[in-house]
Amino acid sequence: MDLEKCRYIVVEGPIGAGKTSLAHQLATAVDGEELFERPEDNPFLARFYEDMARYALPTQLTFLFQRADQLRGVGQFDMFRRATVGDFLLDKDPLFARLNLGDAEYQLYEKVYSHLKPQTPVPDLVIYLQAPVDVLIERVLRRGVDYERTISPQYLTRLADAYSRYFYQYEESPLLIVNSEKLNFVDDPEHLSLLLSRIASMRSRREFFNLAS
């Protein structure tokens, strides 16, 4: 795969997998524009981690409105536009809703999602980052965001499992599944170089990258 010909690249993964850090590195590598989530703009997020049942719906809908607004400006890419690198996939948004909402709330969410979802380009490449739950927890604690310290291992386990199930069935774009347990794309330039080489060697629509292999 020729990364320079990709107009829309998305990095995905559960919290702590390193998706935003990698997306930033990729955007720099391809001289692309960044399209990142803004969790700091969601006023319900901190309260969600304290009381998930109470704040799941407003948290989810706020993220949905935010992401839809961001993607609405993307429109259709053309060959003369700079590449865009994102750290979220809107099609995956219902994953969180199904995980966190009750049946009645989820039905409401589905109605809003179906009316709100903009027509957006299919990514030229999706990179899905995986890591063991204990690694995710360690990374979340290390970055020191106060409200994230209350995230339970049980929730992260359920979230990681939901991601695995989602991407097991994902077929819309070429997909590179990356075991990020031993990778540090920020502090080790060699790791980014290895990943870029792995992307360049992709020949099928679903491939894997594991530093240990």
N, C-alpha and C positions, 0 to 999 in steps of 0.2 A: 504493500500500500504506500502510495506517495502522500505523505502527510501534508506537503505543501499544496496539494490539490484539494485538500479537505476544507470546505467552507464552514462547516459546523461540527464541532467536536464537543462531546459531553463526558465529563468524569463523574461517576456516581459511586455511592457506597454509604454504609451506615456511619453514624457519628463516630469520629475517632479513626476512620479508615484513612484519612489524609487527602480527601478528594479536593478540597479547596486549595491546599498547598500544591498539589500536582497540577491542577487546572491553571494556577498562576504560572507555574514553570512552563507549561505547554504554551500558554498564551505568549509568553516571552520568546519561546523557541520559534514560534511561527509568526511572530510580530502580529498577533491577533488581538481582537477586542475581548474584554472579559464580560461575562454575563453571570454574575454570582448571586446566590441567595443573600438576603439581608436580615438575618435573624435578630439583629439589634433593633430593627424597626418593627418587630412584632411585640406589642405590649403585653401579650398574654403568655409568652413563651416561658418566662421564669415561673409564673404561677402554674403553668401546666405541669412542670416537673415537681411542684409541690403537691398538686391535687389534680391528677390526670383526668379523673372522671368528670370533674366540674368544668375544667377549662379546655378539654380536648376540642370541642366544636368551635369555639371562637378562635383558638390557636390555628386549627386546620383551615378555617375559612379565610383568616387573615393571610396565611401563607398562599392560599389559592389565588386570592385577589392580587397579591403582590406578584406572584410568578406569572399570572396571566397578563398583567400590565407590562411586565418586563418583556415578555415574549411577543406581545402585540406589536412592539416596535421593531421586531426583527424582520418580519415580512419574508419575502422570498429573496434568497441570496442570489447574487449574480457573480459571474466569474471575475469581475473587476473589483469586487468589494473585499476588504480584509476579512480574514477568517474570524469566526467567533468561537470562543471556548467557554463553555458553561459548566457549572458545578451542580446542576440539577436537571432532571428530566421530568417534564410536566406529566407525561404519560404514566409515570410511576407515582404520582401524587395520591391516587386512591389507595395505595399500599398503606400509607400512614392512617388514612381515614378508616380503613377496614380494621386496622390493628387497634385503634384507640376509641372508636365511636360505637355506641350502642346501635341497635338495629334501626330505631326510629331516627336517630341523628344521622346515621349513614344514608338513609333514604333521602333525607333533606340535602345532605352533602352531594349525593349523586345528581340531584336535580340542578343544583347550583353549578356543579362541575360541567354537566352536559350543556348548559346554556352559556357558560362563561369561557370554556376552553377555546382559545383562538386556533386558527389554522396556522400551523408552524411547519417549517421544513423538517424532514426526517434527518437526524444526524448522519453525517458521513462516517462517523466512528463514535462508538460508546466504549469507554473504559470503565469497567466495574472493579472497584477495589474491595478485596476481602481481607479479613484478619480475624484471628481467634478473639473470642469475647474478652479474655483477660488482657489482651493487647489493646483492644478498644478502650477498656476501662482505664488502663494505665495511661494511655494517651489523653483521654478526656481529663483525668485528674492532673496530668502534667501541665496542660495548657491553662489551668487555673481560672476558668470562668465560673463565677460563684454559683449560678443556678444549675450548672451542669454537674456539680458535685453531688446533687441529690438523685442523679440517675441511677437506678438500681441495676445490678447485674442481670436480674430476671427480665427487665424491660429490654436491655441491650441484646440479650439472647433471643428474645422474641423478634426484635427488630432485624437482627442479623439473619435469622431464619426466614423472615418474610422477604428480605432482599434476595436470598438464595433461591427461594421458590420463584420469585418474579423473574429473575434473570435466567433461570433454568429454561423458561418458556419464551424468553425474549427473542424475537426474530426480525424486528423492524429495521435494524441497522447492523453493520458489521460490529462485532462485539469482541473486545479483548478482556478476558477475566484475569485479574492480576492479584496474586497473593502478596499483599503489602507488608506482611509481618516483619520482614528483614530489610525493607526498603526505606530509605530516607531521601526523598527527592529534593529536599531543601538543603541539607548539609553535605550530601555526597553527590557531586556532579556525575560521577561514574554511574550511579544508579539511574539517573535520567538518561544518560547516553545509552545504557543497556536497553532501557524501555523504548527509546526512539528507534534503536536498531531492530528491536522486536516488532514494532509497528511496521517498519519498512519491509520486514520479511513476511508480513501477513499475506496469505494467499486464499484463505477461506473466510467465511462470514463469522466463525466462532473459533477463537483460539485462546491459548493460555500462556501466562508468563509467571514463572516461579523462580526466584533467584536461587533457591536451594537445589533446583533440578539441573 
